[in-house]
Amino acid sequence: VAAGWLKILPPLMMVVPGIACRVLFPAMLEASPEGYNVAFPIMVTEVLPSPVLGIMVAAMLAALMSSLASVFNSTSTIFTMDVWRHLSPSTPPPPRPPGPPP
């Protein structure tokens, strides 16, 4: 039962702010040329107090930096394993990780 509640929680966290914005600020949503894509920014700027707004901006920037770090890590791995091997064939292969022999 607890797993079911945990499974339904993320969709609710994504849907409820949009529904609340539609109920609280219908005129702002209809006046926006972007339509409903501005629901979350409207909710953040209009509902949250100033200190919590700063924490929210910091959390969004942290999520952005984390995503970028993942992209950079994947890109460097792909470059090292696929491109650099062909550009520099004299480079020895990477050492095998410790563990049982294959």
N, C-alpha and C positions, 0 to 999 in steps of 0.2 A: 504494500500500500504506500509506503514511504517513497519507493522508487517511482511510483506513478505520479505522486505530487512533485517530485524533483523533475520528472520528465515534462510536466505541463507548465512548470514555472517559466522557462525561457520564452515560449511563445507569448505568455501573458505579459512578460516584461517588455516585449517588443510591440505588442498590440495596444495595451492599455494607455500609454502616453499619447499615441495618435488619436485614440477615441476621446480621451480627455481634452486634447487640444481642439478637436472638432466641436466638442460641446462648449468649451470655455471661450474660444476665440474664432467663431465662424466667419466674422467679417474680415479678420486679418488673413485667414486662409484663402478666402475667395478673392481678396484684393491682390494677393501675391501672384506675380506672373509665373512663379515656379510651381504653383499649386500646392499639393500636400507634401512636397519634399521639404518644406520649411517648418513642418509641424514640430519637430524636435527642437530646432533652434528657437522657435517662438516660445515653447514651453520653458526652455532653460532661461531665456532672458526675461520673460515676464513673470514667472512663478518663483524662481529661486531667489533667496536673499543674496546680497553681495558676497559675503564670505563663502557661502556654499557654491556660488557661481564660480569663484576662483578655484575652488577644489575641483569642480566639474571640468573646467578648462584644463587644469593640470592633469586630470585623469584622462581626458581625451588626447592630450599631447603625449602622455606616457603610452597610451595604446598605439598611437601613430608611430612613435619611435620604436616600439617593440615590433610592430609589423615591418618597419623598414629594416631593422636589424635582421629579422628572419630572411627577408629578400636578399640582403647583402650577403648573408652567410650562404644561402643557396647558390647565389650567383658565383661567389668565389669557389665553391665546391665544384660547380659545373665547369668553370673556366680551368681550374687546376686539373681535374680528372679528364676532361674531354679535349680542351684546346691546347693546354700547355704541353701535354704529352706529344702531340703532333708537331708543335713548334720547336721543341727541344728534345729530340730522341735520345740524346746522350744522358739525360737525367735518369738516375736509377729509380726503380719503382719504390713506392713507399714501403716501409717495413710492415711486416705482418703483426697484427695485434697479438699479445700473449694469450695463450690458451692451448687447448689440446690440438695436436696436429691433425690436419684434414685426412 
